[in-house]
Amino acid sequence: MMSEAKGRIGFDEFIEAWETSDSVQSVCDKLEISKQNAYARATKYRSDGVPLQKFVGGGGRAKVSLEEKLAVLARVRGTSVAEMQIESQEMLASKENEKVSIENQEVSMEV
């Protein structure tokens, strides 16, 4: 039997559930929301600067390092890990430059 939707969940209720849970599934059970909803909300709050805890993903596997992810990407692309590290650093630098540019635009608009 389907339970009725819990209704709108406030940020305070979400943050409390997230921080007092040991898994995303636990958050979902407490709030009666989907995993997709829970992850999306946590990602949104983190992008707003809220340092929510991160759960170990993938059924208890340890967090995978950037280096491990780049090694897989290099293997799939048939290139070197060093090449992937350069591309990754350029991408992250570009992202940071966009952020600084946007912040500078906002400051100039306020003046």
C-alpha positions as CSV (number, residue, x, y, z in Angstrom):
1,M,0.0,0.0,0.0
2,M,1.4,3.4,-1.0
3,S,1.7,5.9,1.8
4,E,0.5,9.4,1.0
5,A,3.1,12.0,0.1
6,K,4.6,13.7,3.1
7,G,4.2,17.1,1.5
8,R,6.7,19.8,1.3
9,I,9.8,19.2,3.3
10,G,11.6,22.3,4.7
11,F,15.3,22.8,4.5
12,D,15.6,22.4,8.3
13,E,13.8,19.1,8.3
14,F,16.0,17.9,5.3
15,I,19.3,19.0,6.9
16,E,18.4,17.4,10.2
17,A,17.5,14.1,8.5
18,W,20.6,14.2,6.4
19,E,23.0,14.9,9.3
20,T,21.4,12.3,11.6
21,S,21.4,9.5,9.0
22,D,24.1,7.0,8.1
23,S,23.0,6.6,4.5
24,V,21.0,8.3,1.8
25,Q,18.5,5.4,2.0
26,S,18.0,6.3,5.7
27,V,17.3,9.9,4.7
28,C,14.8,8.7,2.1
29,D,13.0,6.5,4.6
30,K,12.8,9.3,7.2
31,L,11.4,11.9,4.7
32,E,9.6,9.5,2.3
33,I,11.4,10.9,-0.7
34,S,13.3,9.3,-3.6
35,K,17.1,8.9,-3.7
36,Q,17.2,11.2,-6.7
37,N,15.4,13.9,-4.8
38,A,17.7,13.5,-1.7
39,Y,20.9,13.6,-3.8
40,A,19.6,16.6,-5.8
41,R,18.8,18.5,-2.7
42,A,22.0,17.7,-1.0
43,T,24.0,18.7,-4.1
44,K,22.0,22.0,-4.3
45,Y,22.7,22.8,-0.6
46,R,26.4,22.0,-1.0
47,S,26.6,24.3,-4.0
48,D,25.0,27.0,-1.8
49,G,27.9,26.5,0.7
50,V,26.2,24.1,3.2
51,P,28.9,21.5,4.0
52,L,26.6,18.5,4.4
53,Q,28.2,15.1,5.3
54,K,29.0,12.8,2.4
55,F,27.9,9.2,2.6
56,V,30.0,6.3,1.3
57,G,28.5,5.3,-2.0
58,G,28.3,2.2,-4.0
59,G,27.2,-0.2,-1.4
60,G,29.9,0.5,1.2
61,R,32.8,1.1,-1.2
62,A,35.4,3.6,-0.1
63,K,35.4,7.0,-1.9
64,V,37.2,6.7,-5.2
65,S,40.0,9.2,-5.7
66,L,40.3,11.6,-8.6
67,E,43.4,9.8,-9.7
68,E,41.6,6.5,-9.9
69,K,38.8,8.1,-11.9
70,L,41.3,9.7,-14.3
71,A,43.1,6.4,-14.7
72,V,39.8,4.7,-15.9
73,L,39.1,7.6,-18.2
74,A,42.6,7.4,-19.7
75,R,42.2,3.7,-20.3
76,V,38.8,4.2,-21.9
77,R,40.1,7.0,-24.1
78,G,43.3,5.2,-24.9
79,T,45.5,8.0,-23.6
80,S,47.9,8.6,-20.6
81,V,46.9,9.4,-17.1
82,A,49.2,12.4,-17.3
83,E,47.1,13.7,-20.3
84,M,43.9,13.3,-18.3
85,Q,45.4,15.1,-15.3
86,I,46.3,18.1,-17.5
87,E,42.8,18.1,-19.0
88,S,41.2,17.8,-15.5
89,Q,43.4,20.7,-14.1
90,E,42.5,22.9,-17.2
91,M,38.8,22.1,-16.7
92,L,38.9,22.9,-13.0
93,A,40.9,26.1,-13.6
94,S,38.4,27.2,-16.3
95,K,35.5,26.5,-13.9
96,E,37.2,28.6,-11.2
97,N,37.9,31.4,-13.7
98,E,34.2,31.5,-14.7
99,K,33.2,31.7,-11.0
100,V,35.6,34.6,-10.4
101,S,34.4,36.3,-13.6
102,I,30.8,36.1,-12.5
103,E,31.6,37.4,-9.0
104,N,33.5,40.3,-10.6
105,Q,30.5,41.1,-12.8
106,E,28.2,41.1,-9.7
107,V,30.5,43.4,-7.9
108,S,30.7,45.8,-10.9
109,M,26.9,45.9,-11.1
110,E,26.7,46.8,-7.4
111,V,29.0,49.8,-7.9
